[in-house]
Structures are given as C-alpha cells and as structure tokens.
Amino acid sequence: MAVIEYPGFRIGVGVVLVISSLVMSSVLSSPAFAQQKADKRVAEDNAKSGKPPERTEPSRYPAADGYKAKYYFAGLLFRAAGVCEGKREAYESTGRLIISSDKDMIAFSKAFEETVMGWGREGVLSFNKEVFKVGVAAACKNAETTNNFLRELETKGR
C-alpha cells in the first residue's frame, strides 16, 4: 500500500481517498450546490422555451460579478480622484468609462441602483483603508496603476 509521509506523519493513500470522497460528497450535497444546480436547470429550461429568466436578486444575473468588480473599481477611482493631487480628471474619466461600458450594464444599474451604489462604496472604503494602511502616496500610486490598467482594458475592449 502506498503511504504519504511527512515528518512525524504517515497516512495511507486509501485514507486520503476516503477523506477526499467524504469532502466531495458533503460539497455536492450542500444546499448551495443544490441551489446552483436548480438555478442552472431553470435557466436551461427558460432558454429552451424562449422565456426570459425570472430574477429578483442582482446576484442571480450571470454578469453581476463582472458588474460588481466594475462598480468597485469605479468607486475606488472616484475616491482616489478626490484624494490624489492632479489626478482628478483622469481617475473620474476612467471611472465613468468603466461603468458606462455597455448597455446591459446600464440597464442592470437602473434596476438595482442601491446594489450598485453599495458596490461603489466598497471601492471607496477599500481605498480609504489602503490610505490608512500604507499612506496617501502609496495608495495614490496603486490607484494610478489600477487606473492605467483599467483604462487600457476598457479601451481595448471597445
């Protein structure tokens, strides 16, 4: 029988397989996994019938994670625009660019205004925490790097 050895520790491969199968069975039987499977089935059924998806939670939209990231970074850049000297116009411009990048995102934003504002506030708070952690100069330098990356990403995507 194969054995995995670490200093002061020996375990048989059979035990590892049993443990990993127990972990996988608990993951596969979790309520979250079951909900994902149910959501996927409903989405597939709706797609087949041509029926629009019925969603009331922003997190139910497949693009919501991407929208959340964009609003987070827009909030971070808008806050940096108010803190970092000489960067206001550049940061605000990039912030506006990333949150107005597609029509679907704009429609989503209108439907879930409070949610997207919360995502933006997360970015603001993140920048504020970074200022307290590393100082204004370092936080602004990081914001500049983020700004340049996002601007390039958004302009290449158009």
N, C-alpha and C positions, 0 to 999 in steps of 0.2 A: 504494500500500500504506500502511495506517495505521501510524503509528510512535508509540511511547510514549517521551516524552523526560523525563529528569531531568537536573539539572546534571551534565555530564560523562558522561552515559549515554544511549544510544539503543538501543531494541530494537523490532523489528517485532512486530506483533500475531501474525503467523504463528508466530514463535518462542515467544511466550507460550503459544499454543495447543498447540504441540508439547510444551513443558515441562509444562504442566498435564496433558496426556493421559498423559505418562510417569509423573508423580507418581500420578495416579489409577490407572493400571494396576498400579503397584507396590503401592499400598494394597489394591486389590481382589484381588491375587494373594498377599497376605501370609498367613502361617499363622493369625494371629489372626482375620482376616476370614473365612477358610475355616472356622475353628472356630465362629465366631458363626453362620455360615450353617448348618453341620451341626447345631448345638445348636437352632437355630430349627426346622429340618426335623424333628428328633426330637420337639421339644415339640409341633409341629403334628400329627405322626403319633399321639403319645400322646393328645392332646386328641380327635382323631377316634375313636380306639379306646376312649376312656374309661379308658385305662391310666394310673395315677399316674406322674409323672415319676420317673426313677431318677437321684438326685443324691447325691453323696457329698461334694461340696465346697460350703461355705456360699455361695461366690461364684456358684454355679450357680442360686441362687434369685433370681427377679426382684426380690423385696423386700429382698434382702440389703443393697443400697446404702443404702436408707432406714433399715434397722435399724442399720447401721454408724454412720450420722450420729447416730441417737438415742443409741446407747451412747457415742459420742464425746462428745456434749454432756452426757450424764449424768455421765460421768467428770469432765469439766471442772467441772461444778457441784458434784459431791461434793468435789472437791479445793478449790474455792473456798469451800465451806461450812466447811472446816477452817482456812482462812486469813483470810477476810474477817470482821471483827468484826460481830456482831449479825445475821448473815445465814444462820446455820447452818440453822435450821428452814425458811426459805423456799427455800433452794437444794436442800436434801435433799428437800423435798416436791416440787419441780418435777422433780428427777432421778428420783424414784420414779414420778411421774406419766408421764413420757415413756417409761420402759422397761416400764411395765405397761399401755400404752395399748391393746393389742389381743391377743386370744387367740392369733392366729397368731404374733405376735412372741414371746410367752411360750413357745410350743411350739418355735419356732426356737432360742430361747435355751437351752432344756433340751437340745436336740440338739447344739448347738455351744457348750458352755459356755466352753471355752478361747478360742475365737474371739471371743466377745462380751466376755470379760474383757480380751482384748488391745485391742479397740476402745475400751473404757473407759479402759484405761491410756494410750492415745494422747491422750485428752482430758486426763487428769491431767498428762501430760508437756507438753502444749501450754500448759496454764495455768502450770505451773512455768516454762517458757521465757518466757512473757509477763511473769511476775513479775520475772525477771532482766533482761528487756529494757526494760520500762517502769516497773517498780516496783510495789509492792503496791497502792497506792492506785489507780493507773490500771488495773491488772489486775482489781481488785475492781469498779471502775466498769464495765469491759467485761463482767464476769461478771453484774453486775446488769442491764445492758441485755439480755444473752443470756437471762437468767432470765425477765425480763418478757416478752420476745418469745415464748419457747418456752411459757411458761405460758398466754399468750393464745392461741397457736396450738393447743395441746392442748385447752384448754377449749372453744374454738370448734368443734373437730372432733368433740366428743362429743355 
